[in-house]
Structure formats: C-alpha cells, structure tokens
C-alpha cells in the first residue's frame, strides 16, 4: 500500500488526475495513510470517491466500516464482488491514472482485478529478501500467464540510509531489484529506502507531505512508460 500511495503521489506531482482503488479488502490502509476519514456519499449515478489534500481520489472499504479497525472476515467471492463494485459503481470521473492497490500473492483479489478491470500495466513490488523474491516471481508468472504487461519493478525496503556516516545499510540483505527486473522483463523503477520520516508521515495521515528525489524520479519514469490505469500487484506487506 505504501508503494501504491507513493506512486499516486508521484503521478499527481506530474500534474495528472489520479485515483486509488484500494483492493486490499482485508487490510485496507490507504485512507489512514492519506488522512481520509469521511464516509463516501452516493448520487443517483453511483458512489462518490473521497479526495485527499492534493486531489487524489480514493475509494476503500475502510471508509465504509463502522470503525477503521473493524475486521473484514469474508471469503473470496464476496471480496471479488466488492472490488468489482468499486470499479463499476464508483464515479471516478476523468482520471489519467487509476492505481489499484492489491494484497500480496496471487489469490482472489489480483485475479479479480486482472479479469474484471481493463489493466494497462502492472507494477511488481518486491523487497530484498530471497523469500520475498520467490513469492514475487509467482506474481510475475501470473501476469504473464494472463497476458498482462508488466511495466516495471519497485523494490521496497531496499536499504537504510544513515546520514551521519553517509552510508546505505542493506538491512534485509543485498538488493535483488535488478535481478527481479530481469526476471519480469521490465525496468527497475525505484529502490525505496527504509525511512523513519516516511513511516511517521504515514502514521499521521500526511504521506502527501513526503519529499524525496526518488519519488520525483518515479513520477517521471511512469509518465514516460505508461498509458491510462496502473494496477499494482504487491508481493510484500
């Protein structure tokens, strides 16, 4: 979800109209990250998404629950139905990009998105651990089997930068970003560090205040690479 949020922010800073469909139904964290708390309203034509401070449109199941920590204990068909409803019944308007945030793995949520939504491109999200790489490759194979284009790879938690010694520490082992990009047949779009400031902003609902050259670079790369609509397959939490 962090990568989904940062991708939306990067594109919004490029001047695009952006929305986030939170398809991580059982772990929806997008509203918390962006500080969105109001309940969506309905018109005669459908559900109206909420807007973040910078104008990113958001729809998430957490906005419809009685409390943000309410558990969602649903089986696959119900989850698939909600995702489809968010796509078909939410009035997204004229967006340049729609980011679809997905949970890890290759289960009901990503399958529903790839079957029900006209996907223009997939961003694969990984982290340096070898175990994560194994799971990510399953997502890569899923995308290829369903003949959906992979437009890039983002490695999350790639390193920790310590400014006092001007050094990057690979906390979770050596980077496997380039290796994963080669496996996916797509460019490595970004290597995101472990950043305490970013974590604090997410907890405060102010992720849009995060500034980093990495995010600006990501926005430019996506601008050059992608057409309308970017679903994200997450392969780590």
Secondary structure, 3 states (H helix, E strand, C coil): CHHHHHHHHHHHHCCCCEEEEECCHHHCCHHHHHCCCCCCEECCCCEECEECCCCCEEECHHHCCCCCCCCCCCCHHHHHHHHHHHHHHECCCCCCEEEEECCCCCCHHHHHHHHHCCCCCEEEEEECCHHHHHHHHHHHHHHHHCCCCEEEEEEECCCEEECCCCEEECCCCCCCHHHHHHHHCCCEEEECCECHHHHHHHHCCCHHHCCCHHHHHHHHHHHHHCCCCEEEEECCC
